[in-house]
Amino acid sequence: MNNNGAFSLLIFALPLLLLGWLFFSQNKRMKQARNFSSALGVGDRVVTSSGIFGTVKHLDDTSAWLEVAEGTTIRIDRRAIAMKQADTSDTGAVGGPNTDDPGTTPGIQQNGQ
């Protein structure tokens, strides 16, 4: 009989613990997102949640203007910025030179070279 009571308590406590953990982790993620958004600055190289790479040219409370190509600026919601671009060195991850040339694909040799 004692085991049945402990089992009932376990059945009742596990969903409460799960809800508490979900609430805590959601608050932690929201706090990290607020801190990231407030740390953005003009000149930062970023990636949006839809995969657009750009450089921050202007910020206000709700919007960011990203330069995605020379002379092309788009306005997006600040919440759409997913991350800052990692600092890159002279060589790309595949081993070739790291260029921002839109006509070339990093790691792919052009013209059979």
N, C-alpha and C positions, 0 to 999 in steps of 0.2 A: 504494500500500500504506500509505503514511503517513497519507493521508486516512481510510482505513478505521479505523485505530487511534484517531485523534482523534474520529471519529464514535462509536466504541464507548465511549470515555471520556465523551463528552457524554451518551450514553444512560444511562450509569451515574451520572453526577454530578447530572443534573437532578432525578431523584426524591429524592436525598439532600438537595439544596438545598431542595426543596419541603417535605420533612418537617421540616427544621431551621427553616424559616420558620414553618410551622404550629405547631410546638412553642413558638417564641419568642412568636408573637402570642397563643397561648392563655394562656401564663404572664402576659403583659402584661394581658390582659383580666381574669384572675383577681385580679391585684394591684389593679387599678382597682376591682373589685367589693368587695374586702375594705376598701379605703380608703373607699369610699362608705358601706358599711355601718357602719363604725366612726365616721364623721363625722355620722351621723344623731343628731338630738337631739329632745327633747320640744318640741312646738310647731311642728316643721317641717311644712310643707304638702307632701304627697307624692302620687305616682301609683303604683299597683301595676302589675305586669306584665299584669294582666287589665283594666286601665283604670279601677280604682276610685280616686276622689279622696278624700283625707281628711287629717286633721291628727293627727300622732303625739301620743298622750296618755301612753303608758308604753312603756318598752323594757326587755327583758332580753337575755340572751345569744342566744336563738334566736327570740324572738317580739316582735311589735310590736302595740300596741293602737291602732287608728285610729278616730277619731271621723269617721264618714261623713255624719252628719246630727246635728242637735241632739238629744242624748240617746241616740244610737245609736252604740255602740262595737263594733268587730269585732276579733278577734284573728287575726293572720296571721303567717306565717313571715317573718322579716326579709329573707330572700333574695327574697321576692316584691315588694319595693319596688324599682321600676324607676328612678325619678328624683324629684328635688324639683321642685315646681311653680315655674315662673318667676314672679318678682314681677310683678304686674299693676298697671297704672295705672287711672285712673278710666274710661277708655274701652277697650272691647274691640277685638279685631283687625278686626272688621267695621265699627266706627265707632259702635256703639251703646253705651249705658252697660253696664258690666260688673257684673252682679249675680249673686249666688249663689242666687237664688230658684229652687227646684226646679221651679216651675210655668212658668218662662219659658225660651225658647231664645234664647241670645245671637245677635244679628244678624237675628232674625225679628221682624217687627212683629206685635204682637198686636191682635186685633179690627179688622183692616183699617185700622189707623192708619198 
